[in-house]
Amino acid sequence: MDASPIPVSLSWSGGKDSAFALFHLLQDPRYDIRRLHTTFGEQTRRVGMHGIAEELIDLQAESLGLPLDKIYYPASGDNRAYEKAIHSYLDQLEASGISQLAYGDIFLEDLRAYREQQLASRGFSAVFPLWEKPTGELAIEFVKTGFKTLICAADAELISKERVGRDFDRSFLEGLAKGVDPCGENGEFHSFCYDGPIFFRPLPISVGEIVEQSYDILLANGERGEKRFWFADISAAAQ
């Protein structure tokens, strides 16, 4: 007798990796995708470095036909506060009979280990449907499959302003500088998915101004430094 599909909550950023992870999971009879969960800044009501507004994630979930759970974390940058918010969400999942979470990570070993450690401490487990797939092949497959995605944020030192707010397509991939991962797995750029085979209908969106923001970050040499990013002002278009 076949085992019942495992109920799963998918970590949803609104970008191409989580969208493609969902695409693969929906075709895998081992899993039953019950819901999505997204983390938002408590003050900004936006998705981390994607800069995507909460209302746009709501539109995605509606078009996907999946319930969306929202996790809010404070702007303090305190990792303990973030973990507290995640553990509170795990309480909610546990009560609903879900003990597995899915992620769109591809090759960041440290991040995967961190996620698995946090989940294991609560008796949860993780699934990574895109894990260790070659990112160049994955990017082309994503485009061929029919997904439509905008570049919503990018490292200003690696991606020109003119390429932000435009589609993630073959032209974008062919123009990437040497050393930039085709899926932006090292944080080079982020995306927002607005159409594709997992959506019931395309999202009505418009792209406004491309703005620059600078952040004080910890550099690889251990010193503090400034990092500049471009952000596309994406909003829901009037119907």
Residue pairs with C-beta under 8 A, 6 or more apart in sequence:
4 32
5 29
5 30
5 31
5 32
6 30
6 31
6 32
6 100
7 32
7 34
7 97
7 98
7 99
7 100
8 25
8 31
8 32
8 33
8 34
8 98
8 100
8 101
8 102
8 127
9 33
9 34
9 35
9 36
9 37
9 69
9 93
9 98
9 100
9 101
9 102
10 18
10 21
10 22
10 25
10 33
10 35
10 36
10 37
10 101
10 102
10 103
11 18
11 36
11 37
11 38
11 101
11 102
11 103
11 104
12 18
12 22
12 36
12 37
12 38
12 57
12 60
12 61
12 68
13 38
13 47
13 48
13 50
13 52
13 104
13 190
14 38
14 47
14 50
14 52
14 56
14 57
14 60
14 192
14 193
15 50
15 104
15 149
15 152
15 190
15 191
15 192
15 193
16 142
16 147
16 149
16 168
16 183
16 191
16 193
17 104
17 105
17 106
17 130
17 183
18 103
18 104
18 193
19 104
19 147
19 149
19 193
19 196
19 198
20 104
20 130
20 138
20 141
20 142
20 145
20 147
21 102
21 103
21 104
21 128
21 129
21 130
22 33
22 64
22 198
23 145
23 147
23 196
23 197
23 198
24 129
24 130
25 31
25 33
25 102
25 127
25 129
26 33
26 198
28 129
31 100
31 102
31 127
33 66
33 102
34 66
34 67
34 96
34 98
35 66
35 67
35 68
35 69
35 98
36 61
36 64
36 66
36 67
36 68
36 69
37 68
37 69
37 70
37 71
37 89
37 101
38 47
38 57
38 68
38 69
38 70
38 71
39 47
39 48
39 71
39 72
39 73
39 82
39 85
39 86
40 46
40 47
40 54
40 57
40 70
40 71
40 72
40 73
41 48
41 72
41 73
41 75
42 72
42 73
42 74
42 75
43 74
43 75
44 75
45 53
45 54
46 52
46 53
46 54
47 57
49 153
49 187
49 190
49 229
50 152
50 153
50 190
50 191
50 192
51 152
51 153
51 190
51 231
51 232
52 152
52 192
52 234
53 234
53 235
54 70
55 236
56 192
56 203
56 205
56 234
56 235
56 236
57 68
58 68
59 203
59 204
59 205
59 236
60 193
60 194
60 199
60 203
61 67
61 68
63 199
63 200
63 201
63 202
63 203
64 198
64 199
64 200
65 200
69 89
69 92
71 85
71 86
71 88
71 89
72 85
73 81
73 82
73 85
74 81
83 118
86 118
87 118
87 122
90 119
90 122
90 124
93 99
93 101
93 124
94 122
99 123
99 124
99 125
100 124
100 125
100 126
100 127
101 115
101 119
101 124
101 125
101 126
101 127
102 126
102 127
102 128
102 129
103 112
103 115
103 126
103 127
103 128
104 128
104 129
104 130
105 111
105 112
105 115
105 128
105 130
105 131
106 130
106 131
106 132
106 133
106 135
106 138
106 183
106 185
107 131
107 132
107 135
107 185
108 185
112 126
112 128
112 131
115 126
116 125
116 126
119 125
119 126
130 138
135 181
135 182
135 183
135 185
136 182
138 182
138 183
139 168
139 173
139 182
139 183
140 170
140 173
142 149
142 168
143 168
143 169
143 170
143 173
145 196
145 197
146 195
146 196
146 197
147 193
147 195
147 196
147 197
148 167
148 193
148 194
148 195
148 196
148 202
149 167
149 168
149 191
149 192
149 193
149 194
149 196
150 165
150 166
150 167
150 168
150 191
150 192
150 194
150 205
150 207
150 232
150 234
151 159
151 163
151 164
151 165
151 166
151 167
151 168
151 172
151 189
151 190
151 191
151 232
152 164
152 165
152 190
152 191
152 192
152 231
152 232
152 234
153 164
153 189
153 190
153 229
153 230
153 231
153 232
154 163
154 164
154 188
154 189
154 190
154 229
154 230
155 187
155 188
155 189
155 227
155 228
155 229
156 212
156 228
156 229
156 230
157 227
157 228
158 177
158 180
158 188
158 189
159 180
159 188
159 189
159 230
161 210
161 212
161 230
163 172
163 175
164 189
164 210
164 230
164 231
164 232
165 207
165 210
165 232
165 234
166 172
168 191
173 182
176 182
180 188
180 189
181 188
184 190
184 191
192 205
192 234
194 202
194 203
194 205
195 202
195 203
203 236
204 236
204 237
204 238
204 239
205 234
205 235
205 236
205 237
206 234
206 235
206 236
206 237
207 232
207 233
207 234
208 232
208 233
208 234
208 235
209 233
210 230
210 231
210 232
210 233
211 230
211 231
211 233
212 228
212 229
212 230
212 231
213 228
213 229
213 231
214 226
214 227
214 228
214 229
215 226
215 227
215 228
215 229
216 224
216 225
216 226
216 227
217 224
217 225
217 226
217 227
218 224
218 225
219 225
